[in-house]
Amino acid sequence: MPGYLTTHVLDTAAGRPGAGISYRLYRLDGAGRSLVAEGATNADGRADTPLLTPKTIAPGPYALEFDVAAYHRSAGVALTDPPFLDVVELRFGVSALDQHYHVPLLLSPYGYSTYRGS
């Protein structure tokens, strides 16, 4: 099986997919970072295409950022100024190039969690 990376966002406070959330995937290299992919989640809260594919996946550390405060504001959620969560960054590692890495974000205005999905 070729390796790839996918993501999706669930708004656990509202009980719906996190649609329209901007995200960016970076490959980390020491103190530096390189943008690998960016976009916004679709109506189902998912990236339309894999963020890493068999042609682009490489072992190493990555950071996946989600613009969560902008999402909550667009959904009409009243946030503090500054918001408790503005940009959520998930750092993870890719070690096997033949595996599917799925990195979901379970989100509310005041908390989040993630796990390695399938």
Buried (B, 14 or more C-beta within 10 A) or exposed (E): EEBBBBBBBBBBBBEEBBBBBBBBBBBBEEEEBEEBBEBBBBEBBBBEEBBBEEEBBEEEBBBBBBBBBBBBBEBEBEBEEEBEBEBBEBEEEBEEEEBBBBBBBBBBBEEBEBEEEE
